[in-house]
Amino acid sequence: MEDEIFKNIFSKDVLTIPKRWEGDFKEIFINDLNAYIESLVEFAVEDETLENLRIIIRKLDISLEEYFKGNIAKSYQCFSSIMDDFYNTEINSGFEKF
């Protein structure tokens, strides 16, 4: 069943891979991640999981923004926070922090 969900989600045009980045990379990337979340909604993914993913996407948006402004340290700190969030939520599905 999970394989079918995965195939259905990534068969949508907006999520086709490989991706060509024509235009604003950050905007395209964040929009694609949000499209992925909306696809998960269709498959009755738990609200808590969706909210955790939305938080991670917002922080990723901030991390990318800081990177493009040249604030590499702030970008790294934000990304590090994302990874901490990931490992401290149920999203991680058994990934171990190393």
Backbone atoms as SQL, in Angstrom:
CREATE TABLE atoms (id INTEGER PRIMARY KEY, chain TEXT, resi INTEGER, resn TEXT, atom TEXT, x REAL, y REAL, z REAL);
INSERT INTO atoms VALUES
  (1, 'A', 1, 'MET', 'N', 0.821, -1.205, 0.000),
  (2, 'A', 1, 'MET', 'CA', 0.000, 0.000, 0.000),
  (3, 'A', 1, 'MET', 'C', 0.862, 1.265, 0.000),
  (4, 'A', 2, 'GLU', 'N', 1.923, 1.274, 0.825),
  (5, 'A', 2, 'GLU', 'CA', 2.785, 2.454, 0.887),
  (6, 'A', 2, 'GLU', 'C', 3.469, 2.709, -0.448),
  (7, 'A', 3, 'ASP', 'N', 3.815, 1.634, -1.153),
  (8, 'A', 3, 'ASP', 'CA', 4.427, 1.794, -2.478),
  (9, 'A', 3, 'ASP', 'C', 3.477, 2.502, -3.439),
  (10, 'A', 4, 'GLU', 'N', 2.202, 2.145, -3.386),
  (11, 'A', 4, 'GLU', 'CA', 1.203, 2.768, -4.260),
  (12, 'A', 4, 'GLU', 'C', 1.030, 4.246, -3.918),
  (13, 'A', 5, 'ILE', 'N', 1.024, 4.566, -2.627),
  (14, 'A', 5, 'ILE', 'CA', 0.907, 5.968, -2.213),
  (15, 'A', 5, 'ILE', 'C', 2.092, 6.754, -2.763),
  (16, 'A', 6, 'PHE', 'N', 3.300, 6.214, -2.585),
  (17, 'A', 6, 'PHE', 'CA', 4.510, 6.870, -3.078),
  (18, 'A', 6, 'PHE', 'C', 4.433, 7.091, -4.586),
  (19, 'A', 7, 'LYS', 'N', 4.042, 6.061, -5.332),
  (20, 'A', 7, 'LYS', 'CA', 3.942, 6.177, -6.781),
  (21, 'A', 7, 'LYS', 'C', 2.904, 7.216, -7.187),
  (22, 'A', 8, 'ASN', 'N', 1.761, 7.238, -6.509),
  (23, 'A', 8, 'ASN', 'CA', 0.710, 8.207, -6.830),
  (24, 'A', 8, 'ASN', 'C', 1.157, 9.639, -6.555),
  (25, 'A', 9, 'ILE', 'N', 1.836, 9.833, -5.446),
  (26, 'A', 9, 'ILE', 'CA', 2.293, 11.180, -5.088),
  (27, 'A', 9, 'ILE', 'C', 3.286, 11.693, -6.130),
  (28, 'A', 10, 'PHE', 'N', 4.270, 10.883, -6.476),
  (29, 'A', 10, 'PHE', 'CA', 5.332, 11.354, -7.365),
  (30, 'A', 10, 'PHE', 'C', 5.006, 11.221, -8.842),
  (31, 'A', 11, 'SER', 'N', 3.791, 10.781, -9.152),
  (32, 'A', 11, 'SER', 'CA', 3.381, 10.773, -10.549),
  (33, 'A', 11, 'SER', 'C', 2.785, 12.119, -10.959),
  (34, 'A', 12, 'LYS', 'N', 2.554, 13.006, -9.993),
  (35, 'A', 12, 'LYS', 'CA', 2.007, 14.332, -10.293),
  (36, 'A', 12, 'LYS', 'C', 3.061, 15.170, -11.010),
  (37, 'A', 13, 'ASP', 'N', 2.626, 15.971, -11.956),
  (38, 'A', 13, 'ASP', 'CA', 3.554, 16.780, -12.758),
  (39, 'A', 13, 'ASP', 'C', 4.474, 17.642, -11.912),
  (40, 'A', 14, 'VAL', 'N', 3.932, 18.257, -10.878),
  (41, 'A', 14, 'VAL', 'CA', 4.736, 19.188, -10.082),
  (42, 'A', 14, 'VAL', 'C', 5.864, 18.466, -9.341),
  (43, 'A', 15, 'LEU', 'N', 5.726, 17.176, -9.117),
  (44, 'A', 15, 'LEU', 'CA', 6.739, 16.443, -8.358),
  (45, 'A', 15, 'LEU', 'C', 7.574, 15.496, -9.214),
  (46, 'A', 16, 'THR', 'N', 7.521, 15.641, -10.537),
  (47, 'A', 16, 'THR', 'CA', 8.313, 14.768, -11.398),
  (48, 'A', 16, 'THR', 'C', 9.800, 15.024, -11.185),
  (49, 'A', 17, 'ILE', 'N', 10.534, 13.956, -11.268),
  (50, 'A', 17, 'ILE', 'CA', 11.977, 14.018, -11.090),
  (51, 'A', 17, 'ILE', 'C', 12.599, 13.422, -12.350),
  (52, 'A', 18, 'PRO', 'N', 13.704, 13.886, -12.896),
  (53, 'A', 18, 'PRO', 'CA', 14.527, 14.961, -12.370),
  (54, 'A', 18, 'PRO', 'C', 13.905, 16.334, -12.606),
  (55, 'A', 19, 'LYS', 'N', 14.330, 17.271, -11.811),
  (56, 'A', 19, 'LYS', 'CA', 13.778, 18.618, -11.819),
  (57, 'A', 19, 'LYS', 'C', 14.768, 19.566, -12.474),
  (58, 'A', 20, 'ARG', 'N', 14.265, 20.453, -13.277),
  (59, 'A', 20, 'ARG', 'CA', 15.085, 21.528, -13.843),
  (60, 'A', 20, 'ARG', 'C', 14.741, 22.798, -13.070),
  (61, 'A', 21, 'TRP', 'N', 15.764, 23.502, -12.640),
  (62, 'A', 21, 'TRP', 'CA', 15.559, 24.699, -11.829),
  (63, 'A', 21, 'TRP', 'C', 15.680, 25.930, -12.714),
  (64, 'A', 22, 'GLU', 'N', 14.593, 26.270, -13.369),
  (65, 'A', 22, 'GLU', 'CA', 14.576, 27.465, -14.207),
  (66, 'A', 22, 'GLU', 'C', 13.835, 28.544, -13.442),
  (67, 'A', 23, 'GLY', 'N', 14.552, 29.579, -13.054),
  (68, 'A', 23, 'GLY', 'CA', 13.938, 30.642, -12.270),
  (69, 'A', 23, 'GLY', 'C', 14.467, 30.632, -10.850),
  (70, 'A', 24, 'ASP', 'N', 13.632, 31.035, -9.922),
  (71, 'A', 24, 'ASP', 'CA', 13.996, 31.173, -8.514),
  (72, 'A', 24, 'ASP', 'C', 14.032, 29.794, -7.849),
  (73, 'A', 25, 'PHE', 'N', 15.241, 29.280, -7.611),
  (74, 'A', 25, 'PHE', 'CA', 15.407, 27.948, -7.028),
  (75, 'A', 25, 'PHE', 'C', 14.620, 27.789, -5.739),
  (76, 'A', 26, 'LYS', 'N', 14.802, 28.733, -4.805),
  (77, 'A', 26, 'LYS', 'CA', 14.158, 28.621, -3.495),
  (78, 'A', 26, 'LYS', 'C', 12.647, 28.567, -3.621),
  (79, 'A', 27, 'GLU', 'N', 12.077, 29.433, -4.430),
  (80, 'A', 27, 'GLU', 'CA', 10.626, 29.469, -4.598),
  (81, 'A', 27, 'GLU', 'C', 10.106, 28.154, -5.205),
  (82, 'A', 28, 'ILE', 'N', 10.790, 27.676, -6.229),
  (83, 'A', 28, 'ILE', 'CA', 10.378, 26.423, -6.873),
  (84, 'A', 28, 'ILE', 'C', 10.493, 25.262, -5.888),
  (85, 'A', 29, 'PHE', 'N', 11.601, 25.205, -5.160),
  (86, 'A', 29, 'PHE', 'CA', 11.849, 24.123, -4.214),
  (87, 'A', 29, 'PHE', 'C', 10.801, 24.105, -3.100),
  (88, 'A', 30, 'ILE', 'N', 10.540, 25.255, -2.500),
  (89, 'A', 30, 'ILE', 'CA', 9.557, 25.338, -1.411),
  (90, 'A', 30, 'ILE', 'C', 8.157, 25.032, -1.940),
  (91, 'A', 31, 'ASN', 'N', 7.823, 25.531, -3.110),
  (92, 'A', 31, 'ASN', 'CA', 6.507, 25.219, -3.702),
  (93, 'A', 31, 'ASN', 'C', 6.354, 23.717, -3.952),
  (94, 'A', 32, 'ASP', 'N', 7.419, 23.082, -4.419),
  (95, 'A', 32, 'ASP', 'CA', 7.363, 21.637, -4.647),
  (96, 'A', 32, 'ASP', 'C', 7.188, 20.883, -3.332),
  (97, 'A', 33, 'LEU', 'N', 7.877, 21.314, -2.284),
  (98, 'A', 33, 'LEU', 'CA', 7.706, 20.669, -0.979),
  (99, 'A', 33, 'LEU', 'C', 6.268, 20.844, -0.473),
  (100, 'A', 34, 'ASN', 'N', 5.707, 22.025, -0.663),
  (101, 'A', 34, 'ASN', 'CA', 4.316, 22.253, -0.252),
  (102, 'A', 34, 'ASN', 'C', 3.346, 21.406, -1.077),
  (103, 'A', 35, 'ALA', 'N', 3.649, 21.219, -2.353),
  (104, 'A', 35, 'ALA', 'CA', 2.818, 20.346, -3.194),
  (105, 'A', 35, 'ALA', 'C', 2.891, 18.913, -2.689),
  (106, 'A', 36, 'TYR', 'N', 4.058, 18.512, -2.233),
  (107, 'A', 36, 'TYR', 'CA', 4.227, 17.177, -1.654),
  (108, 'A', 36, 'TYR', 'C', 3.342, 17.025, -0.416),
  (109, 'A', 37, 'ILE', 'N', 3.333, 18.040, 0.455),
  (110, 'A', 37, 'ILE', 'CA', 2.494, 18.005, 1.662),
  (111, 'A', 37, 'ILE', 'C', 1.029, 17.884, 1.270),
  (112, 'A', 38, 'GLU', 'N', 0.601, 18.669, 0.290),
  (113, 'A', 38, 'GLU', 'CA', -0.799, 18.601, -0.145),
  (114, 'A', 38, 'GLU', 'C', -1.143, 17.224, -0.700),
  (115, 'A', 39, 'SER', 'N', -0.180, 16.581, -1.340),
  (116, 'A', 39, 'SER', 'CA', -0.407, 15.223, -1.825),
  (117, 'A', 39, 'SER', 'C', -0.578, 14.247, -0.671),
  (118, 'A', 40, 'LEU', 'N', 0.164, 14.467, 0.398),
  (119, 'A', 40, 'LEU', 'CA', 0.034, 13.603, 1.568),
  (120, 'A', 40, 'LEU', 'C', -1.335, 13.748, 2.221),
  (121, 'A', 41, 'VAL', 'N', -1.901, 14.960, 2.164),
  (122, 'A', 41, 'VAL', 'CA', -3.230, 15.199, 2.728),
  (123, 'A', 41, 'VAL', 'C', -4.249, 14.277, 2.067),
  (124, 'A', 42, 'GLU', 'N', -4.116, 14.099, 0.766),
  (125, 'A', 42, 'GLU', 'CA', -5.039, 13.246, 0.013),
  (126, 'A', 42, 'GLU', 'C', -5.015, 11.798, 0.505),
  (127, 'A', 43, 'PHE', 'N', -3.908, 11.391, 1.117),
  (128, 'A', 43, 'PHE', 'CA', -3.766, 10.005, 1.553),
  (129, 'A', 43, 'PHE', 'C', -3.929, 9.852, 3.058),
  (130, 'A', 44, 'ALA', 'N', -4.602, 10.809, 3.669),
  (131, 'A', 44, 'ALA', 'CA', -4.974, 10.749, 5.085),
  (132, 'A', 44, 'ALA', 'C', -3.784, 10.585, 6.026),
  (133, 'A', 45, 'VAL', 'N', -2.702, 11.288, 5.739),
  (134, 'A', 45, 'VAL', 'CA', -1.575, 11.299, 6.659),
  (135, 'A', 45, 'VAL', 'C', -2.012, 12.087, 7.891),
  (136, 'A', 46, 'GLU', 'N', -1.565, 11.661, 9.049),
  (137, 'A', 46, 'GLU', 'CA', -1.987, 12.275, 10.310),
  (138, 'A', 46, 'GLU', 'C', -1.683, 13.778, 10.337),
  (139, 'A', 47, 'ASP', 'N', -2.599, 14.541, 10.937),
  (140, 'A', 47, 'ASP', 'CA', -2.447, 15.996, 11.025),
  (141, 'A', 47, 'ASP', 'C', -1.150, 16.407, 11.732),
  (142, 'A', 48, 'GLU', 'N', -0.790, 15.689, 12.796),
  (143, 'A', 48, 'GLU', 'CA', 0.428, 16.025, 13.530),
  (144, 'A', 48, 'GLU', 'C', 1.666, 15.869, 12.641),
  (145, 'A', 49, 'THR', 'N', 1.691, 14.817, 11.852),
  (146, 'A', 49, 'THR', 'CA', 2.809, 14.599, 10.932),
  (147, 'A', 49, 'THR', 'C', 2.864, 15.696, 9.880),
  (148, 'A', 50, 'LEU', 'N', 1.705, 16.053, 9.345),
  (149, 'A', 50, 'LEU', 'CA', 1.655, 17.135, 8.346),
  (150, 'A', 50, 'LEU', 'C', 2.138, 18.446, 8.941),
  (151, 'A', 51, 'GLU', 'N', 1.720, 18.752, 10.154),
  (152, 'A', 51, 'GLU', 'CA', 2.145, 20.007, 10.788),
  (153, 'A', 51, 'GLU', 'C', 3.649, 19.997, 11.039),
  (154, 'A', 52, 'ASN', 'N', 4.193, 18.863, 11.479),
  (155, 'A', 52, 'ASN', 'CA', 5.644, 18.771, 11.671),
  (156, 'A', 52, 'ASN', 'C', 6.388, 18.984, 10.355),
  (157, 'A', 53, 'LEU', 'N', 5.868, 18.425, 9.280),
  (158, 'A', 53, 'LEU', 'CA', 6.490, 18.633, 7.972),
  (159, 'A', 53, 'LEU', 'C', 6.400, 20.095, 7.538),
  (160, 'A', 54, 'ARG', 'N', 5.277, 20.733, 7.797),
  (161, 'A', 54, 'ARG', 'CA', 5.122, 22.161, 7.447),
  (162, 'A', 54, 'ARG', 'C', 6.118, 23.030, 8.212),
  (163, 'A', 55, 'ILE', 'N', 6.335, 22.709, 9.486),
  (164, 'A', 55, 'ILE', 'CA', 7.313, 23.449, 10.294),
  (165, 'A', 55, 'ILE', 'C', 8.705, 23.278, 9.690),
  (166, 'A', 56, 'ILE', 'N', 9.038, 22.062, 9.322),
  (167, 'A', 56, 'ILE', 'CA', 10.352, 21.800, 8.730),
  (168, 'A', 56, 'ILE', 'C', 10.509, 22.569, 7.417),
  (169, 'A', 57, 'ILE', 'N', 9.461, 22.615, 6.607),
  (170, 'A', 57, 'ILE', 'CA', 9.525, 23.356, 5.339),
  (171, 'A', 57, 'ILE', 'C', 9.706, 24.847, 5.599),
  (172, 'A', 58, 'ARG', 'N', 8.984, 25.400, 6.582),
  (173, 'A', 58, 'ARG', 'CA', 9.162, 26.829, 6.900),
  (174, 'A', 58, 'ARG', 'C', 10.602, 27.114, 7.321),
  (175, 'A', 59, 'LYS', 'N', 11.160, 26.248, 8.145),
  (176, 'A', 59, 'LYS', 'CA', 12.547, 26.447, 8.582),
  (177, 'A', 59, 'LYS', 'C', 13.520, 26.269, 7.417),
  (178, 'A', 60, 'LEU', 'N', 13.232, 25.341, 6.529),
  (179, 'A', 60, 'LEU', 'CA', 14.083, 25.161, 5.351),
  (180, 'A', 60, 'LEU', 'C', 14.045, 26.406, 4.479),
  (181, 'A', 61, 'ASP', 'N', 12.880, 27.011, 4.350),
  (182, 'A', 61, 'ASP', 'CA', 12.737, 28.256, 3.602),
  (183, 'A', 61, 'ASP', 'C', 13.615, 29.347, 4.221),
  (184, 'A', 62, 'ILE', 'N', 13.599, 29.450, 5.531),
  (185, 'A', 62, 'ILE', 'CA', 14.423, 30.442, 6.232),
  (186, 'A', 62, 'ILE', 'C', 15.907, 30.128, 6.024),
  (187, 'A', 63, 'SER', 'N', 16.269, 28.856, 6.126),
  (188, 'A', 63, 'SER', 'CA', 17.664, 28.455, 5.940),
  (189, 'A', 63, 'SER', 'C', 18.165, 28.830, 4.546),
  (190, 'A', 64, 'LEU', 'N', 17.362, 28.545, 3.536),
  (191, 'A', 64, 'LEU', 'CA', 17.740, 28.899, 2.168),
  (192, 'A', 64, 'LEU', 'C', 17.836, 30.412, 1.984),
  (193, 'A', 65, 'GLU', 'N', 16.893, 31.138, 2.572),
  (194, 'A', 65, 'GLU', 'CA', 16.914, 32.606, 2.479),
  (195, 'A', 65, 'GLU', 'C', 18.203, 33.160, 3.074),
  (196, 'A', 66, 'GLU', 'N', 18.585, 32.657, 4.245),
  (197, 'A', 66, 'GLU', 'CA', 19.829, 33.118, 4.884),
  (198, 'A', 66, 'GLU', 'C', 21.046, 32.748, 4.034),
  (199, 'A', 67, 'TYR', 'N', 21.021, 31.578, 3.445),
  (200, 'A', 67, 'TYR', 'CA', 22.124, 31.154, 2.585),
  (201, 'A', 67, 'TYR', 'C', 22.275, 32.110, 1.403),
  (202, 'A', 68, 'PHE', 'N', 21.162, 32.420, 0.743),
  (203, 'A', 68, 'PHE', 'CA', 21.222, 33.297, -0.425),
  (204, 'A', 68, 'PHE', 'C', 21.572, 34.741, -0.059),
  (205, 'A', 69, 'LYS', 'N', 21.350, 35.125, 1.185),
  (206, 'A', 69, 'LYS', 'CA', 21.762, 36.457, 1.651),
  (207, 'A', 69, 'LYS', 'C', 23.250, 36.479, 1.995),
  (208, 'A', 70, 'GLY', 'N', 23.876, 35.291, 2.035),
  (209, 'A', 70, 'GLY', 'CA', 25.289, 35.210, 2.379),
  (210, 'A', 70, 'GLY', 'C', 25.529, 34.952, 3.852),
  (211, 'A', 71, 'ASN', 'N', 24.477, 34.704, 4.603),
  (212, 'A', 71, 'ASN', 'CA', 24.592, 34.422, 6.037),
  (213, 'A', 71, 'ASN', 'C', 24.713, 32.907, 6.244),
  (214, 'A', 72, 'ILE', 'N', 25.879, 32.388, 5.911),
  (215, 'A', 72, 'ILE', 'CA', 26.091, 30.946, 5.919),
  (216, 'A', 72, 'ILE', 'C', 25.937, 30.364, 7.329),
  (217, 'A', 73, 'ALA', 'N', 26.450, 31.049, 8.333),
  (218, 'A', 73, 'ALA', 'CA', 26.350, 30.543, 9.707),
  (219, 'A', 73, 'ALA', 'C', 24.892, 30.450, 10.152),
  (220, 'A', 74, 'LYS', 'N', 24.099, 31.483, 9.859),
  (221, 'A', 74, 'LYS', 'CA', 22.675, 31.454, 10.216),
  (222, 'A', 74, 'LYS', 'C', 21.951, 30.344, 9.455),
  (223, 'A', 75, 'SER', 'N', 22.302, 30.185, 8.190),
  (224, 'A', 75, 'SER', 'CA', 21.704, 29.134, 7.380),
  (225, 'A', 75, 'SER', 'C', 22.009, 27.763, 7.983),
  (226, 'A', 76, 'TYR', 'N', 23.260, 27.553, 8.363),
  (227, 'A', 76, 'TYR', 'CA', 23.657, 26.286, 8.957),
  (228, 'A', 76, 'TYR', 'C', 22.923, 26.053, 10.279),
  (229, 'A', 77, 'GLN', 'N', 22.833, 27.080, 11.121),
  (230, 'A', 77, 'GLN', 'CA', 22.135, 26.942, 12.404),
  (231, 'A', 77, 'GLN', 'C', 20.679, 26.548, 12.189),
  (232, 'A', 78, 'CYS', 'N', 20.037, 27.175, 11.226),
  (233, 'A', 78, 'CYS', 'CA', 18.646, 26.866, 10.917),
  (234, 'A', 78, 'CYS', 'C', 18.522, 25.436, 10.401),
  (235, 'A', 79, 'PHE', 'N', 19.438, 25.041, 9.519),
  (236, 'A', 79, 'PHE', 'CA', 19.394, 23.681, 9.000),
  (237, 'A', 79, 'PHE', 'C', 19.652, 22.666, 10.111),
  (238, 'A', 80, 'SER', 'N', 20.560, 22.976, 11.013),
  (239, 'A', 80, 'SER', 'CA', 20.829, 22.108, 12.149),
  (240, 'A', 80, 'SER', 'C', 19.571, 21.952, 13.014),
  (241, 'A', 81, 'SER', 'N', 18.843, 23.041, 13.177),
  (242, 'A', 81, 'SER', 'CA', 17.572, 23.011, 13.910),
  (243, 'A', 81, 'SER', 'C', 16.558, 22.108, 13.208),
  (244, 'A', 82, 'ILE', 'N', 16.548, 22.155, 11.890),
  (245, 'A', 82, 'ILE', 'CA', 15.656, 21.291, 11.109),
  (246, 'A', 82, 'ILE', 'C', 15.979, 19.827, 11.395),
  (247, 'A', 83, 'MET', 'N', 17.257, 19.495, 11.368),
  (248, 'A', 83, 'MET', 'CA', 17.654, 18.110, 11.615),
  (249, 'A', 83, 'MET', 'C', 17.289, 17.686, 13.030),
  (250, 'A', 84, 'ASP', 'N', 17.471, 18.570, 14.014),
  (251, 'A', 84, 'ASP', 'CA', 17.058, 18.251, 15.383),
  (252, 'A', 84, 'ASP', 'C', 15.555, 18.003, 15.448),
  (253, 'A', 85, 'ASP', 'N', 14.781, 18.860, 14.773),
  (254, 'A', 85, 'ASP', 'CA', 13.327, 18.664, 14.724),
  (255, 'A', 85, 'ASP', 'C', 12.991, 17.314, 14.114),
  (256, 'A', 86, 'PHE', 'N', 13.677, 16.989, 13.038),
  (257, 'A', 86, 'PHE', 'CA', 13.420, 15.736, 12.338),
  (258, 'A', 86, 'PHE', 'C', 13.659, 14.539, 13.263),
  (259, 'A', 87, 'TYR', 'N', 14.784, 14.549, 13.962),
  (260, 'A', 87, 'TYR', 'CA', 15.114, 13.417, 14.814),
  (261, 'A', 87, 'TYR', 'C', 14.259, 13.358, 16.076),
  (262, 'A', 88, 'ASN', 'N', 13.632, 14.478, 16.442),
  (263, 'A', 88, 'ASN', 'CA', 12.829, 14.519, 17.659),
  (264, 'A', 88, 'ASN', 'C', 11.330, 14.412, 17.401),
  (265, 'A', 89, 'THR', 'N', 10.930, 14.057, 16.192),
  (266, 'A', 89, 'THR', 'CA', 9.512, 13.886, 15.879),
  (267, 'A', 89, 'THR', 'C', 9.283, 12.474, 15.367),
  (268, 'A', 90, 'GLU', 'N', 8.036, 12.136, 15.208),
  (269, 'A', 90, 'GLU', 'CA', 7.704, 10.810, 14.697),
  (270, 'A', 90, 'GLU', 'C', 7.938, 10.705, 13.191),
  (271, 'A', 91, 'ILE', 'N', 8.268, 11.796, 12.540),
  (272, 'A', 91, 'ILE', 'CA', 8.498, 11.783, 11.098),
  (273, 'A', 91, 'ILE', 'C', 9.669, 10.882, 10.736),
  (274, 'A', 92, 'ASN', 'N', 10.649, 10.819, 11.607),
  (275, 'A', 92, 'ASN', 'CA', 11.915, 10.178, 11.246),
  (276, 'A', 92, 'ASN', 'C', 11.819, 8.691, 10.958),
  (277, 'A', 93, 'SER', 'N', 10.786, 8.023, 11.345),
  (278, 'A', 93, 'SER', 'CA', 10.562, 6.607, 11.018),
  (279, 'A', 93, 'SER', 'C', 11.770, 5.716, 11.285),
  (280, 'A', 94, 'GLY', 'N', 12.436, 5.944, 12.372),
  (281, 'A', 94, 'GLY', 'CA', 13.521, 5.050, 12.747),
  (282, 'A', 94, 'GLY', 'C', 14.910, 5.471, 12.317),
  (283, 'A', 95, 'PHE', 'N', 15.055, 6.634, 11.691),
  (284, 'A', 95, 'PHE', 'CA', 16.403, 7.101, 11.357),
  (285, 'A', 95, 'PHE', 'C', 17.151, 7.391, 12.653),
  (286, 'A', 96, 'GLU', 'N', 18.408, 7.049, 12.684),
  (287, 'A', 96, 'GLU', 'CA', 19.201, 7.313, 13.872),
  (288, 'A', 96, 'GLU', 'C', 20.096, 8.510, 13.649),
  (289, 'A', 97, 'LYS', 'N', 20.238, 9.296, 14.696),
  (290, 'A', 97, 'LYS', 'CA', 21.129, 10.445, 14.634),
  (291, 'A', 97, 'LYS', 'C', 22.558, 9.936, 14.767),
  (292, 'A', 98, 'PHE', 'N', 23.442, 10.458, 13.955),
  (293, 'A', 98, 'PHE', 'CA', 24.831, 10.011, 14.048),
  (294, 'A', 98, 'PHE', 'C', 25.752, 11.167, 14.301);
